[in-house]
Amino acid sequence: MITKKDFKEVCQRSIEMIEAAGIYLTETDKKNITAADFGLSDIKKEGVQILTLFDTDRMAAKILVLLPYQTEPEHWHPPVGDDPGKEEVIRGIWGDLTFYIPGEDTLEKGFIVEGKDLCYTMRNEVVINPGDQLILPPGTKHWFQAGERGAVMYSFSTKVTDLMDRFTDPQVVRDTVIEG
């Protein structure tokens, strides 16, 4: 659960970060930005802010924002019916962004959220600078984290099936509940 005050604060900070990155936002965009705390009740530590630019039956584009040192929990996009699962392309726009994907343990720049060693199992660190892209095939387990400045990125994907995402942390709840 997230308080209405924290929800408004993280959304406003995210709007400021997106605009500082040089992206124009309409008033409608600003009203449509949202935040996900994954039911972990500590949005500034584990969460993400999301602005959906478009979402059709076949593809989607979003701007994702992480506040300084904020982490999106480890997850993957599983098959849904006959669909192999969401394929996603991340493109760095601004800030300090690191992804963790399958491969050799190279974790050096980032950190595991305190007390959650078993919830963050991917340790192959990939630094995403502005303009860098990372392709995540369906079913690829991943998590990502911002550094000192926070991070702004694009997420381009096939059909969005986010409510079907699976998480390593058994405490994650996909729907964000705003208190008050």
TAVEN-V106931 format. One record per residue. N is the residue number from 1. RES is the residue in three letters. PHI is phi as a letter, one per 30 degrees, with the letter a starting at -180 (none if undefined). OMEGA is omega in degrees with one decimal (999 if undefined). NEAR is the number of other ideal C-beta (glycine too) atoms within 10 Angstrom. Layout:
n=[N & N]
res=[RES & RES]
phi=[PHI & PHI]
omega=[OMEGA & OMEGA]
near=[NEAR & NEAR]
This chain:
n=[1 & 2 & 3 & 4 & 5 & 6 & 7 & 8 & 9 & 10 & 11 & 12 & 13 & 14 & 15 & 16 & 17 & 18 & 19 & 20 & 21 & 22 & 23 & 24 & 25 & 26 & 27 & 28 & 29 & 30 & 31 & 32 & 33 & 34 & 35 & 36 & 37 & 38 & 39 & 40 & 41 & 42 & 43 & 44 & 45 & 46 & 47 & 48 & 49 & 50 & 51 & 52 & 53 & 54 & 55 & 56 & 57 & 58 & 59 & 60 & 61 & 62 & 63 & 64 & 65 & 66 & 67 & 68 & 69 & 70 & 71 & 72 & 73 & 74 & 75 & 76 & 77 & 78 & 79 & 80 & 81 & 82 & 83 & 84 & 85 & 86 & 87 & 88 & 89 & 90 & 91 & 92 & 93 & 94 & 95 & 96 & 97 & 98 & 99 & 100 & 101 & 102 & 103 & 104 & 105 & 106 & 107 & 108 & 109 & 110 & 111 & 112 & 113 & 114 & 115 & 116 & 117 & 118 & 119 & 120 & 121 & 122 & 123 & 124 & 125 & 126 & 127 & 128 & 129 & 130 & 131 & 132 & 133 & 134 & 135 & 136 & 137 & 138 & 139 & 140 & 141 & 142 & 143 & 144 & 145 & 146 & 147 & 148 & 149 & 150 & 151 & 152 & 153 & 154 & 155 & 156 & 157 & 158 & 159 & 160 & 161 & 162 & 163 & 164 & 165 & 166 & 167 & 168 & 169 & 170 & 171 & 172 & 173 & 174 & 175 & 176 & 177 & 178 & 179 & 180]
res=[MET & ILE & THR & LYS & LYS & ASP & PHE & LYS & GLU & VAL & CYS & GLN & ARG & SER & ILE & GLU & MET & ILE & GLU & ALA & ALA & GLY & ILE & TYR & LEU & THR & GLU & THR & ASP & LYS & LYS & ASN & ILE & THR & ALA & ALA & ASP & PHE & GLY & LEU & SER & ASP & ILE & LYS & LYS & GLU & GLY & VAL & GLN & ILE & LEU & THR & LEU & PHE & ASP & THR & ASP & ARG & MET & ALA & ALA & LYS & ILE & LEU & VAL & LEU & LEU & PRO & TYR & GLN & THR & GLU & PRO & GLU & HIS & TRP & HIS & PRO & PRO & VAL & GLY & ASP & ASP & PRO & GLY & LYS & GLU & GLU & VAL & ILE & ARG & GLY & ILE & TRP & GLY & ASP & LEU & THR & PHE & TYR & ILE & PRO & GLY & GLU & ASP & THR & LEU & GLU & LYS & GLY & PHE & ILE & VAL & GLU & GLY & LYS & ASP & LEU & CYS & TYR & THR & MET & ARG & ASN & GLU & VAL & VAL & ILE & ASN & PRO & GLY & ASP & GLN & LEU & ILE & LEU & PRO & PRO & GLY & THR & LYS & HIS & TRP & PHE & GLN & ALA & GLY & GLU & ARG & GLY & ALA & VAL & MET & TYR & SER & PHE & SER & THR & LYS & VAL & THR & ASP & LEU & MET & ASP & ARG & PHE & THR & ASP & PRO & GLN & VAL & VAL & ARG & ASP & THR & VAL & ILE & GLU & GLY]
phi=[none & b & d & d & d & d & e & d & d & d & d & d & d & d & e & d & d & d & d & d & d & j & c & d & c & d & d & d & e & d & d & c & d & b & b & b & c & h & i & c & i & b & e & d & c & b & l & a & c & b & b & d & d & a & a & c & d & b & a & a & b & b & c & c & b & c & d & e & i & d & b & d & e & d & a & b & c & d & d & b & i & d & d & d & j & d & c & b & c & c & b & d & c & a & j & c & b & b & c & b & b & e & k & d & d & b & e & b & d & c & a & d & e & e & i & b & e & d & c & b & c & d & b & d & d & b & d & c & c & e & j & d & b & b & c & c & d & e & i & d & d & a & b & b & b & c & c & e & d & i & a & b & b & c & b & c & a & d & e & d & b & e & d & c & e & c & b & d & d & d & d & d & b & d & d & d & c & c & d & i]
omega=[179.1 & 178.3 & 178.1 & 179.0 & 179.2 & 178.1 & -179.8 & -178.7 & -177.1 & 176.9 & 179.2 & 177.6 & 179.6 & 176.1 & 179.7 & 179.8 & 179.0 & 180.0 & 177.4 & 177.6 & 175.9 & 179.6 & 178.7 & 176.5 & 174.0 & 175.8 & 176.9 & 176.7 & -177.6 & 178.2 & -174.8 & 178.5 & -179.1 & -179.3 & 177.1 & 176.8 & 176.9 & 178.6 & -176.1 & 172.2 & 174.9 & -171.5 & -177.1 & 176.6 & -179.2 & -179.4 & 177.9 & 175.0 & -169.0 & 169.3 & 177.5 & 178.6 & 172.4 & -179.1 & 179.8 & 178.0 & -175.7 & -176.3 & -178.2 & 172.7 & -179.8 & 164.9 & 177.5 & 179.8 & 171.1 & 173.6 & 178.5 & 177.8 & 176.3 & -176.9 & 169.5 & -175.8 & 179.1 & -177.8 & 174.1 & -177.8 & -173.8 & 173.0 & 177.0 & -176.0 & 179.1 & -179.3 & -178.3 & -176.6 & -176.5 & 169.2 & -173.4 & 173.3 & 177.6 & 175.5 & 179.5 & 177.2 & -174.6 & 170.1 & -175.7 & -173.8 & 177.2 & 176.2 & 177.3 & -173.3 & 177.9 & 178.8 & -178.9 & 177.5 & 178.4 & -177.4 & -179.5 & -174.9 & -175.1 & -178.7 & 174.5 & 177.9 & -175.1 & 177.2 & -174.6 & 179.9 & -177.2 & -177.6 & 179.7 & -172.0 & 178.0 & -175.6 & 177.5 & -170.8 & 176.6 & 179.1 & 179.3 & 176.1 & 176.5 & -178.8 & 177.6 & 177.5 & 176.2 & 178.3 & 179.0 & 177.5 & 177.8 & 176.4 & -179.3 & 177.1 & -178.2 & 170.1 & -179.6 & -170.1 & 175.9 & 174.2 & -172.3 & -176.6 & -169.7 & -177.4 & 174.1 & -178.1 & 169.0 & 169.9 & 174.9 & -177.1 & 168.6 & -176.1 & -178.8 & 177.2 & -171.8 & -179.7 & 177.4 & -179.6 & 176.1 & -176.8 & 177.1 & -179.6 & -178.1 & 179.3 & -176.9 & 172.6 & -172.5 & -178.6 & 177.0 & 177.9 & 179.8 & -178.3 & 173.7 & 999]
near=[14 & 25 & 14 & 10 & 11 & 19 & 19 & 13 & 16 & 24 & 20 & 13 & 17 & 25 & 18 & 12 & 24 & 23 & 13 & 13 & 16 & 9 & 15 & 7 & 15 & 8 & 7 & 7 & 16 & 15 & 11 & 14 & 19 & 16 & 22 & 23 & 24 & 23 & 17 & 20 & 17 & 13 & 23 & 15 & 15 & 24 & 24 & 26 & 26 & 19 & 21 & 16 & 13 & 8 & 14 & 9 & 7 & 7 & 13 & 20 & 16 & 20 & 22 & 21 & 29 & 26 & 23 & 15 & 17 & 21 & 23 & 19 & 22 & 23 & 19 & 19 & 26 & 15 & 13 & 14 & 7 & 5 & 15 & 14 & 21 & 25 & 18 & 20 & 14 & 22 & 14 & 20 & 21 & 19 & 23 & 20 & 27 & 21 & 22 & 24 & 16 & 12 & 11 & 8 & 10 & 11 & 15 & 10 & 12 & 22 & 12 & 18 & 20 & 7 & 7 & 17 & 9 & 11 & 19 & 20 & 13 & 21 & 17 & 14 & 18 & 18 & 14 & 20 & 10 & 14 & 8 & 14 & 12 & 18 & 10 & 20 & 11 & 18 & 14 & 18 & 17 & 20 & 26 & 25 & 23 & 24 & 16 & 8 & 16 & 22 & 26 & 26 & 26 & 16 & 20 & 16 & 20 & 17 & 15 & 20 & 18 & 16 & 8 & 15 & 17 & 14 & 18 & 17 & 18 & 7 & 13 & 19 & 14 & 14 & 8 & 16 & 10 & 15 & 11 & 8]
